[in-house]
């Protein structure tokens, strides 16, 4: 079974502080991992995917297969990072649904 | 930049009534999805659709649900006889390719309230 766990529903940090949003997954095959973000009154949009190994808006995420984790990190938080963040997984067989975690609401305090 | 659109943004219906939620995927995309999010819960997959047939459906997607691509642009989700527990935000998504690290593009959602 595919499962994504985001242990923190809420996370609050001060501007300029480092941010880490945790994501753990369960999947027997080779998963594709994503972080989606939803800013206030906007639609869900892709932030980054593990295969790209890119940094978007200063965020990075590394897939750790040993720990089955895909934590999202940013060294210096900005107020505009306040949003809902969802970790999602798709499998490696057929047309792929996304399995989402519960989501973490990140609030950056000035 | 092309976007997925959904109508209506908010639908209120009485229990037992039929409701149709509409989506216009991005024009060159071939794979379509419906997800829902009950308030306070996670986004859940309902169904995926390709080449005019369902590719995969979840346990939530029972006989009360159906999907259709009635023309070249619209993709609809019908709930035949709504229940209170169908109240949720329904998201449509589309992608060019269904597998691998390809992005699914989401619509803004339709909030369905069943009274």
Contacts between the chains, C-beta under 8 A, distances in Angstrom:
chain1	res1	chain2	res2	distance
A	32	B	100	6.2
A	32	B	101	4.8
A	34	B	101	7.6
A	34	B	103	7.9
A	36	B	106	7.9
A	42	B	108	7.9
A	43	B	3	7.9
A	43	B	4	7.9
A	43	B	106	5.1
A	43	B	107	6.5
A	43	B	108	4.7
A	43	B	109	7.1
A	44	B	43	7.5
A	44	B	91	6.8
A	44	B	106	4.1
A	45	B	106	7.0
A	46	B	103	4.7
A	46	B	104	7.7
A	49	B	101	4.7
A	49	B	103	7.4
A	50	B	101	7.4
A	51	B	100	7.6
A	51	B	101	4.0
A	52	B	101	7.1
A	86	B	42	8.0
A	86	B	43	6.6
A	90	B	99	7.7
A	92	B	99	7.5
A	93	B	99	7.9
A	94	B	55	7.0
A	94	B	56	7.0
A	94	B	98	7.4
A	94	B	99	6.8
A	95	B	31	6.1
A	95	B	48	5.1
A	95	B	50	5.9
A	95	B	55	4.1
A	95	B	56	6.2
A	95	B	98	3.6
A	95	B	99	6.5
A	96	B	48	7.9
A	96	B	98	5.6
A	96	B	99	5.2
A	96	B	100	7.7
A	97	B	33	6.9
A	97	B	45	4.0
A	97	B	48	5.8
A	97	B	56	6.0
A	97	B	58	7.6
A	98	B	33	7.8
A	98	B	35	7.5
A	98	B	43	7.8
A	98	B	45	6.5
A	98	B	93	8.0
A	98	B	104	6.1
A	99	B	45	6.8
A	100	B	35	8.0
A	100	B	42	5.1
A	100	B	43	4.2
A	100	B	44	7.5
A	101	B	42	6.5
A	102	B	41	7.7
A	102	B	42	4.9
A	103	B	42	6.6
A	103	B	43	7.7
